[in-house]
Amino acid sequence: MQVESFKVFRDLVESRSFSKAASLNFITQSAVSQQIRAMEERFRVPLIERSNKRFGLTREGQLLYEASKEIVFQFDSLQHQLSEMRNVVSGTIRVSTVYSIGLHELPPYLKKFLREFPGVNVHVEYRRSNQVYDEVTDGTSDLGLVAFPVHKKTLKVEPFRKDRLVLICVPSHELAKEKEIAVERLKKEKFIGFEPDIPTRKAVDKIFREAGLEVNPVMEFDNIETVKRAVEIGAGVSIVPSATVEQEVRDGTLAAVEFKGPPYYRPLGIIYKAGRVLSPAMKRFLKTLKEPLDAPAEVAVEEPAAKAAA
């Protein structure tokens, strides 16, 4: 029996989806079903509960799943050790990231990595925060980049960088003339925010609560680009990571204003599946991401962990 069959079975159990298992192994759903049936015939035991609508394993299936994880782990370890001995850095890295990080924070790191390791293919997908966690957990993505990272038992979380939060408005706005402002100045402003499940929205709400402000957004969006466009047409002001508006500030379409007192920061994190074997390419990519380009932040706005799933 091929090692690939054990990997297909492991991926099927962890994703609970024949289509995802097929996608992860670059085969058809029919091929997944055929391999599972072949394993059942080989071991002469049922592996999947077929009487329930929900995906489930038999006792024998659970035993084989645990063994499959170990077999694939050992095989991957051997492959990666042999590659390291030959100093080979190649393959594909699947990255899932939220828009603001993928468009504004990741590019310089990605450019640096690909310049050094042109044999590696880095495939980047843009997702909402909760989807990034799901794809890394079920193995659809090798690595995820999120804001206000949530620590989970199934995931390994490492710091990426911290981005300062600033107020943005049109250059003609009266606040654009200020070098820095107090948060309380936003009390009477039309505010453009993110949708409630976006981590940065929760952090901004926390800033307002601590300042004793009640700010009701006149518009809410699920990504940074739409927020910026709404501010550019004068629909209101917003609070966003400074790195996401550098181009607009240079072009003169937006003004960025600092806040008085200790700055607010948005921590960014790298997530990947706990216990997985990292390929040489993954190890080098993580090393590149963790090499700081900016000085460390002083104060960070922490989001309540219990509500950080999105």
GULO-654569 format. One line per 5 residues: their letters; for each residue x, y, z of N, C-alpha, C. Coordinates in pm, whole numbers, plus 50000, padded with zeros to 5 digits. Layout:
GULO-654569
a) X/Y/Z/X/Y/Z/X/Y/Z ~ ...
***
This chain:
GULO-654569
mqves) 50084/49880/50000/50000/50000/50000/50088/50125/50000 ~ 50052/50223/49917/50130/50344/49901/50109/50439/50020 ~ 50214/50517/50053/50204/50617/50159/50095/50718/50125 ~ 50079/50747/49997/49979/50844/49955/49838/50806/50001 ~ 49810/50676/50009/49678/50632/50053/49654/50670/50199
fkvfr) 49757/50657/50280/49745/50697/50421/49725/50848/50433 ~ 49791/50924/50344/49776/51070/50347/49634/51110/50305 ~ 49581/51043/50203/49444/51072/50160/49347/51045/50274 ~ 49365/50932/50342/49276/50898/50453/49288/51000/50566 ~ 49411/51038/50600/49432/51139/50705/49364/51270/50668
dlves) 49383/51315/50544/49325/51442/50501/49172/51435/50498 ~ 49117/51320/50462/48972/51303/50461/48917/51316/50603 ~ 48982/51252/50698/48935/51256/50837/48944/51398/50892 ~ 49054/51466/50866/49075/51599/50924/48989/51707/50858 ~ 48962/51692/50730/48879/51791/50661/48731/51754/50663
rsfsk) 48701/51625/50690/48565/51573/50689/48495/51605/50557 ~ 48574/51603/50451/48519/51638/50320/48594/51562/50211 ~ 48519/51488/50127/48581/51416/50017/48638/51514/49914 ~ 48568/51627/49893/48615/51725/49795/48745/51791/49840 ~ 48754/51825/49970/48876/51887/50020/48992/51788/50019
aasln) 48966/51664/50056/49071/51562/50052/49121/51543/49910 ~ 49029/51548/49814/49068/51536/49673/49154/51654/49631 ~ 49112/51774/49669/49187/51894/49633/49327/51894/49694 ~ 49338/51853/49819/49467/51852/49888/49565/51754/49825 ~ 49512/51651/49761/49599/51548/49704/49599/51547/49551
fitqs) 49535/51648/49492/49534/51666/49347/49478/51544/49273 ~ 49368/51489/49329/49299/51378/49266/49150/51408/49265 ~ 49071/51320/49206/48926/51341/49200/48859/51285/49325 ~ 48735/51328/49350/48660/51275/49463/48637/51125/49446 ~ 48618/51085/49322/48600/50943/49295/48724/50863/49334
avsqq) 48841/50922/49307/48967/50854/49343/48981/50842/49495 ~ 48934/50944/49569/48937/50937/49715/48850/50821/49762 ~ 48729/50812/49710/48637/50705/49748/48697/50568/49716 ~ 48760/50557/49600/48820/50430/49559/48933/50390/49654 ~ 49015/50490/49695/49125/50458/49785/49075/50416/49923
irame) 48968/50479/49970/48912/50440/50100/48856/50299/50094 ~ 48785/50268/49985/48731/50133/49969/48844/50030/49961 ~ 48952/50067/49892/49066/49976/49879/49130/49949/50015 ~ 49137/50052/50101/49193/50034/50234/49102/49945/50320 ~ 48971/49963/50305/48878/49879/50381/48890/49733/50338
erfrv) 48907/49711/50207/48924/49575/50157/49057/49516/50201 ~ 49160/49603/50203/49292/49554/50242/49295/49511/50388 ~ 49234/49590/50478/49235/49560/50620/49112/49480/50665 ~ 49015/49463/50571/48895/49384/50596/48813/49438/50714 ~ 48806/49569/50723/48725/49634/50827/48662/49760/50770
plier) 48544/49800/50819/48486/49929/50777/48561/50043/50847 ~ 48587/50150/50777/48661/50263/50833/48572/50384/50859 ~ 48466/50400/50780/48379/50517/50790/48237/50474/50824 ~ 48174/50545/50915/48034/50519/50948/47946/50569/50834 ~ 47883/50477/50766/47802/50515/50649/47653/50525/50680
snkrf) 47615/50498/50804/47474/50505/50840/47431/50644/50884 ~ 47530/50728/50924/47500/50863/50972/47515/50965/50860 ~ 47437/51073/50868/47451/51181/50771/47581/51257/50793 ~ 47625/51266/50918/47749/51336/50950/47866/51241/50937 ~ 47982/51297/50901/48101/51215/50883/48146/51157/51017
gltre) 48174/51027/51019/48221/50964/51141/48309/50844/51111 ~ 48390/50805/51208/48479/50691/51193/48433/50574/51279 ~ 48461/50454/51231/48443/50337/51315/48561/50329/51412 ~ 48558/50237/51506/48672/50220/51597/48797/50183/51519 ~ 48779/50099/51418/48893/50061/51334/48944/50181/51254
gqlly) 48849/50264/51210/48887/50384/51135/48967/50481/51219 ~ 48927/50495/51346/49000/50584/51437/49142/50534/51459 ~ 49156/50402/51473/49289/50343/51492/49376/50366/51369 ~ 49317/50347/51251/49394/50367/51128/49429/50514/51109 ~ 49339/50603/51151/49368/50747/51141/49491/50784/51223
easke) 49498/50736/51347/49614/50765/51432/49741/50709/51370 ~ 49732/50588/51314/49850/50528/51249/49887/50604/51123 ~ 49786/50651/51049/49812/50725/50924/49886/50855/50953 ~ 49846/50924/51059/49914/51048/51096/50062/51022/51120 ~ 50093/50915/51193/50232/50883/51225/50310/50841/51101
ivfqf) 50247/50762/51014/50314/50718/50891/50348/50837/50803 ~ 50250/50927/50782/50273/51044/50697/50375/51137/50761 ~ 50369/51152/50893/50465/51237/50964/50607/51187/50943 ~ 50628/51057/50961/50761/51000/50945/50810/51010/50801 ~ 50718/50987/50706/50756/50994/50564/50794/51137/50526
dslqh) 50713/51235/50569/50744/51375/50540/50876/51416/50605 ~ 50898/51373/50727/51022/51404/50797/51142/51353/50719 ~ 51132/51230/50671/51242/51172/50593/51267/51251/50466 ~ 51160/51285/50396/51174/51363/50271/51241/51498/50297 ~ 51196/51567/50402/51250/51700/50430/51395/51692/50477
qlsem) 51429/51587/50553/51568/51571/50597/51660/51543/50479 ~ 51613/51463/50385/51693/51435/50265/51710/51561/50181 ~ 51603/51642/50172/51612/51767/50096/51711/51862/50161 ~ 51710/51870/50295/51802/51957/50366/51946/51911/50349 ~ 51966/51778/50346/52101/51725/50325/52154/51762/50187
rnvvs) 52061/51771/50091/52101/51808/49955/52092/51959/49933 ~ 52053/52031/50041/52038/52177/50035/51941/52218/49925 ~ 51831/52145/49916/51729/52173/49815/51612/52248/49880 ~ 51582/52366/49829/51468/52445/49877/51376/52467/49758 ~ 51268/52388/49752/51176/52397/49639/51037/52355/49685
gtirv) 50945/52351/49591/50809/52310/49623/50712/52426/49624 ~ 50593/52403/49678/50486/52504/49681/50445/52533/49825 ~ 50427/52659/49855/50377/52702/49986/50243/52771/49963 ~ 50139/52720/50027/50005/52777/50012/49977/52870/50130 ~ 49959/52998/50099/49939/53099/50202/49798/53154/50194
stvys) 49730/53159/50308/49598/53220/50317/49611/53344/50406 ~ 49561/53459/50358/49580/53583/50432/49461/53676/50417 ~ 49441/53761/50517/49338/53865/50505/49389/53970/50407 ~ 49298/54043/50348/49334/54137/50241/49439/54240/50283 ~ 49419/54302/50399/49508/54412/50437/49653/54365/50451
iglhe) 49674/54245/50504/49810/54194/50519/49866/54149/50385 ~ 49785/54078/50309/49832/54027/50181/49866/54135/50081 ~ 49791/54244/50083/49814/54351/49986/49920/54451/50031 ~ 49936/54471/50162/50021/54580/50209/50139/54537/50296 ~ 50128/54427/50368/50235/54386/50460/50324/54276/50401
lppyl) 50263/54183/50331/50336/54066/50280/50430/54093/50163 ~ 50395/54177/50065/50475/54191/49943/50625/54207/49961 ~ 50676/54296/50049/50823/54308/50059/50891/54181/50109 ~ 50825/54108/50199/50881/53982/50249/50878/53876/50137 ~ 50768/53874/50063/50753/53777/49955/50858/53802/49845
kkflr) 50879/53928/49813/50977/53964/49711/51118/53921/49754 ~ 51150/53945/49881/51280/53907/49933/51300/53756/49930 ~ 51197/53681/49969/51206/53536/49973/51222/53477/49834 ~ 51140/53522/49739/51145/53467/49604/51274/53503/49531 ~ 51331/53616/49567/51460/53653/49509/51569/53556/49554
efpgv) 51558/53511/49679/51659/53419/49733/51630/53274/49697 ~ 51498/53240/49686/51460/53101/49657/51362/53097/49539 ~ 51411/53120/49417/51323/53125/49299/51259/52991/49266 ~ 51309/52882/49323/51253/52751/49295/51127/52720/49374 ~ 51088/52810/49463/50969/52789/49545/50851/52866/49485
nvhve) 50737/52800/49477/50615/52865/49430/50528/52900/49550 ~ 50507/53029/49574/50423/53074/49685/50287/53114/49629 ~ 50185/53038/49665/50049/53063/49616/49969/53134/49725 ~ 49925/53256/49699/49858/53339/49800/49708/53349/49770 ~ 49627/53320/49870/49481/53334/49859/49435/53438/49960
yrrsn) 49340/53524/49920/49288/53628/50008/49154/53581/50067 ~ 49145/53585/50199/49028/53533/50268/48988/53624/50384 ~ 48867/53604/50435/48827/53666/50561/48900/53594/50674 ~ 48911/53658/50788/48991/53605/50898/48950/53465/50941 ~ 48819/53443/50958/48774/53311/51003/48805/53203/50901
qvyde) 48804/53238/50771/48836/53141/50667/48985/53105/50669 ~ 49069/53201/50706/49213/53173/50715/49236/53065/50821 ~ 49173/53080/50937/49188/52979/51042/49138/52843/50996 ~ 49023/52842/50928/48966/52715/50882/49057/52646/50781 ~ 49112/52722/50687/49194/52662/50582/49326/52610/50636
vtdgt) 49383/52678/50734/49507/52629/50795/49477/52505/50879 ~ 49364/52506/50949/49327/52392/51034/49301/52266/50953 ~ 49230/52281/50839/49198/52161/50762/49305/52125/50658 ~ 49412/52205/50654/49524/52172/50567/49515/52226/50426 ~ 49409/52302/50395/49398/52362/50262/49510/52462/50238
sdlgl) 49552/52530/50344/49665/52623/50337/49776/52577/50432 ~ 49899/52601/50392/50013/52564/50476/50035/52666/50586 ~ 50001/52790/50557/50035/52900/50648/49931/53009/50634 ~ 49900/53077/50744/49804/53186/50741/49861/53312/50804 ~ 49813/53427/50758/49854/53556/50813/49727/53628/50857
vafpv) 49721/53662/50986/49599/53723/51042/49635/53838/51135 ~ 49535/53922/51161/49550/54029/51259/49493/53981/51392 ~ 49551/54028/51502/49510/53988/51636/49499/53835/51644 ~ 49609/53762/51623/49604/53616/51616/49547/53552/51742 ~ 49466/53448/51720/49402/53375/51829/49481/53246/51853
hkktl) 49512/53218/51977/49586/53097/52012/49489/52980/52028 ~ 49514/52874/51952/49433/52753/51958/49525/52632/51972 ~ 49470/52526/52032/49551/52406/52053/49598/52344/51922 ~ 49519/52356/51819/49550/52292/51691/49646/52374/51605 ~ 49676/52496/51650/49757/52585/51568/49881/52635/51641
kvepf) 49985/52656/51566/50106/52721/51615/50098/52867/51572 ~ 50118/52959/51666/50110/53102/51635/50244/53168/51662 ~ 50294/53241/51564/50419/53315/51581/50397/53461/51541 ~ 50463/53554/51608/50444/53696/51575/50501/53730/51438 ~ 50432/53815/51366/50479/53863/51235/50534/54005/51252
rkdrl) 50446/54101/51271/50487/54238/51296/50371/54313/51360 ~ 50391/54440/51394/50285/54522/51452/50273/54650/51371 ~ 50150/54684/51340/50124/54800/51255/50047/54906/51334 ~ 50093/55030/51326/50032/55140/51400/49896/55177/51340 ~ 49798/55202/51426/49667/55244/51381/49662/55397/51377
vlicv) 49605/55451/51269/49597/55596/51252/49456/55634/51205 ~ 49424/55761/51222/49300/55814/51169/49323/55853/51024 ~ 49227/55824/50937/49238/55872/50799/49116/55955/50763 ~ 49139/56057/50680/49032/56145/50634/49077/56207/50502 ~ 48990/56280/50437/49030/56349/50313/49122/56465/50352
pshel) 49217/56502/50268/49310/56610/50300/49244/56743/50332 ~ 49123/56765/50283/49053/56892/50308/48981/56894/50443 ~ 48976/56783/50511/48908/56774/50640/48985/56855/50745 ~ 48914/56916/50839/48979/56999/50941/49076/56919/51028 ~ 49050/56789/51048/49140/56707/51129/49273/56680/51058
akeke) 49274/56693/50925/49397/56668/50849/49503/56773/50878 ~ 49463/56886/50933/49558/56993/50964/49634/56966/51094 ~ 49585/56871/51172/49645/56841/51302/49759/56740/51287 ~ 49865/56756/51369/49972/56657/51371/49929/56532/51447 ~ 49852/56553/51552/49797/56442/51628/49669/56488/51696
iaver) 49580/56392/51723/49452/56427/51784/49420/56329/51898 ~ 49331/56371/51987/49280/56283/52090/49163/56203/52032 ~ 49147/56080/52076/49039/55996/52025/48904/56064/52045 ~ 48892/56139/52153/48764/56205/52183/48718/56301/52073 ~ 48811/56346/51990/48776/56438/51880/48682/56373/51778
lkkek) 48672/56241/51782/48591/56171/51682/48444/56161/51722 ~ 48410/56218/51835/48275/56205/51889/48167/56248/51791 ~ 48190/56356/51719/48088/56409/51629/48113/56374/51482 ~ 48213/56291/51456/48248/56260/51318/48167/56142/51263 ~ 48140/56147/51134/48081/56031/51065/48192/55926/51053
figfe) 48167/55810/51106/48273/55709/51111/48244/55593/51017 ~ 48346/55556/50942/48337/55442/50849/48416/55327/50911 ~ 48348/55218/50939/48412/55108/51009/48412/54977/50933 ~ 48472/54877/50997/48470/54742/50943/48346/54670/50997 ~ 48310/54560/50933/48198/54482/50980/48230/54421/51117
pdipt) 48126/54392/51199/48148/54351/51338/48238/54230/51359 ~ 48246/54137/51263/48327/54017/51285/48473/54034/51246 ~ 48510/54151/51198/48650/54175/51158/48731/54209/51283 ~ 48845/54142/51307/48925/54167/51427/48964/54313/51449 ~ 49000/54385/51341/49038/54525/51357/48919/54608/51405
rkavd) 48798/54573/51363/48677/54643/51411/48665/54626/51562 ~ 48690/54505/51612/48678/54480/51755/48781/54560/51833 ~ 48901/54575/51776/49005/54653/51842/48969/54801/51845 ~ 48912/54850/51734/48870/54991/51729/48756/55016/51828 ~ 48663/54921/51837/48555/54934/51934/48611/54943/52075
kifre) 48717/54867/52103/48779/54869/52235/48842/55007/52263 ~ 48902/55067/52161/48959/55201/52176/48850/55300/52215 ~ 48736/55291/52147/48625/55380/52176/48569/55358/52316 ~ 48556/55231/52355/48504/55201/52489/48593/55259/52598 ~ 48724/55243/52581/48818/55293/52681/48817/55445/52687
aglev) 48781/55509/52575/48773/55655/52573/48634/55704/52614 ~ 48542/55612/52638/48407/55650/52676/48326/55708/52562 ~ 48357/55669/52439/48288/55721/52321/48186/55622/52268 ~ 48076/55674/52217/47979/55594/52146/47979/55641/52001 ~ 48040/55562/51916/48051/55598/51774/47975/55496/51693
npvme) 47876/55542/51619/47799/55453/51532/47842/55470/51388 ~ 47901/55367/51329/47948/55378/51191/47835/55410/51094 ~ 47861/55503/51002/47762/55533/50900/47771/55434/50785 ~ 47887/55368/50774/47908/55262/50675/47997/55155/50736 ~ 47977/55030/50694/48059/54920/50742/48097/54832/50624
fdnie) 48225/54794/50617/48272/54711/50507/48358/54597/50561 ~ 48381/54497/50476/48456/54380/50521/48602/54379/50477 ~ 48646/54489/50409/48787/54493/50369/48839/54636/50366 ~ 48969/54649/50380/49034/54780/50392/49021/54864/50267 ~ 49022/54803/50150/49019/54880/50025/48887/54957/50011
tvkra) 48776/54894/50046/48647/54962/50036/48635/55072/50140 ~ 48689/55048/50260/48689/55153/50363/48763/55276/50312 ~ 48880/55255/50251/48959/55368/50202/48886/55445/50092 ~ 48819/55371/50004/48748/55439/49895/48634/55526/49950 ~ 48566/55476/50054/48457/55553/50114/48510/55680/50181
veiga) 48626/55672/50245/48686/55789/50308/48731/55888/50201 ~ 48784/55838/50091/48833/55926/49984/48724/56012/49923 ~ 48601/55962/49922/48492/56042/49864/48427/56133/49967 ~ 48484/56137/50089/48436/56227/50191/48316/56178/50270 ~ 48293/56045/50269/48177/55991/50340/48197/55989/50491
gvsiv) 48321/56004/50536/48349/56001/50679/48496/55978/50705 ~ 48529/55950/50831/48668/55922/50869/48676/55776/50915 ~ 48797/55725/50931/48811/55587/50976/48943/55570/51050 ~ 48959/55455/51115/49084/55418/51181/49134/55291/51114 ~ 49255/55296/51060/49309/55183/50985/49458/55167/51016
psatv) 49518/55053/50981/49663/55036/50996/49738/55130/50902 ~ 49841/55194/50952/49912/55295/50873/49972/55238/50745 ~ 50018/55113/50749/50082/55054/50630/49985/55041/50513 ~ 49855/55037/50543/49757/55017/50436/49723/55144/50360 ~ 49771/55260/50408/49736/55386/50341/49860/55464/50297
eqevr) 49975/55402/50300/50098/55473/50263/50092/55529/50121 ~ 50040/55450/50027/50033/55494/49888/49936/55611/49872 ~ 49819/55602/49936/49719/55708/49926/49769/55838/49988 ~ 49843/55828/50098/49899/55949/50161/50002/56012/50068 ~ 50085/55929/50005/50184/55982/49909/50116/56049/49790
dgtla) 50005/55988/49745/49933/56042/49628/49847/56163/49664 ~ 49827/56189/49793/49748/56303/49835/49598/56281/49833 ~ 49553/56156/49823/49409/56130/49823/49356/56108/49965 ~ 49446/56078/50059/49407/56060/50198/49510/56128/50288 ~ 49466/56167/50407/49556/56220/50510/49552/56124/50628
avefk) 49669/56099/50688/49677/56011/50805/49719/56096/50925 ~ 49647/56083/51035/49673/56163/51154/49699/56069/51273 ~ 49806/56098/51348/49842/56018/51464/49750/56051/51582 ~ 49743/55958/51677/49667/55981/51799/49760/56028/51911 ~ 49709/56112/51999/49786/56157/52114/49804/56042/52214
gppyy) 49911/56049/52288/49937/55946/52388/50004/55824/52327 ~ 50010/55714/52402/50073/55593/52351/50003/55547/52224 ~ 50077/55512/52120/50014/55471/51994/49940/55339/52009 ~ 49841/55319/51923/49768/55193/51918/49830/55107/51807 ~ 49843/54980/51834/49902/54890/51735/49812/54771/51706
rplgi) 49821/54723/51584/49751/54601/51542/49855/54490/51528 ~ 49858/54392/51621/49955/54283/51608/49913/54186/51497 ~ 50010/54143/51419/49987/54046/51312/50056/53916/51347 ~ 49995/53805/51307/50053/53676/51342/50059/53579/51225 ~ 50151/53485/51237/50167/53376/51141/50109/53251/51207
iykag) 50021/53180/51139/49965/53058/51196/49990/52940/51104 ~ 50018/52825/51163/50027/52701/51086/49990/52586/51178 ~ 49962/52473/51120/49908/52360/51195/50011/52308/51295 ~ 49968/52289/51418/50058/52238/51522/50095/52094/51492 ~ 50221/52061/51514/50267/51923/51497/50302/51883/51356
rvlsp) 50282/51972/51259/50313/51936/51122/50464/51943/51097 ~ 50510/51867/50999/50650/51869/50962/50671/51982/50862 ~ 50762/52072/50893/50788/52185/50805/50891/52149/50700 ~ 50858/52175/50576/50952/52152/50467/51064/52255/50474 ~ 51179/52230/50407/51284/52331/50403/51235/52466/50352
amkrf) 51144/52462/50253/51091/52588/50198/51008/52661/50303 ~ 50926/52588/50378/50845/52650/50483/50934/52710/50592 ~ 51039/52638/50632/51129/52688/50735/51195/52819/50690 ~ 51240/52822/50565/51305/52944/50514/51205/53058/50501 ~ 51083/53026/50460/50981/53130/50445/50946/53191/50581
lktlk) 50929/53105/50682/50900/53154/50817/51014/53240/50869 ~ 51136/53200/50840/51253/53277/50884/51251/53416/50821 ~ 51214/53423/50692/51206/53552/50623/51097/53639/50685 ~ 50981/53580/50714/50870/53657/50770/50900/53711/50909 ~ 50984/53639/50983/51011/53680/51121/51130/53775/51133
eplda) 51192/53807/51022/51299/53907/51024/51235/54046/51021 ~ 51238/54121/51133/51164/54247/51141/51219/54355/51048 ~ 51127/54430/50991/51164/54544/50907/51150/54675/50984 ~ 51073/54672/51093/51049/54791/51173/51088/54764/51317 ~ 51101/54872/51395/51129/54859/51538/51007/54798/51606
paeva) 51026/54725/51716/50914/54665/51787/50818/54769/51843 ~ 50693/54732/51851/50590/54824/51899/50597/54840/52050 ~ 50542/54952/52098/50544/54981/52240/50414/54940/52309 ~ 50301/54972/52245/50172/54942/52304/50087/54875/52200 ~ 50018/54769/52236/49931/54698/52142/49790/54696/52196
veepa) 49694/54708/52105/49554/54697/52142/49519/54550/52139 ~ 49493/54490/52254/49464/54348/52259/49315/54325/52245 ~ 49280/54227/52164/49139/54195/52143/49100/54083/52237 ~ 48977/54086/52293/48931/53978/52380/48938/53845/52308 ~ 49012/53749/52364/49036/53621/52297/48909/53545/52268
akaaa) 48812/53555/52357/48689/53477/52340/48609/53519/52218 ~ 48635/53640/52168/48558/53689/52054/48644/53706/51930 ~ 48758/53640/51927/48852/53666/51818/48850/53561/51710 ~ 48740/53489/51694/48739/53380/51598/48729/53427/51455 ~ 48688/53554/51433/48672/53601/51297/48789/53685/51254
***
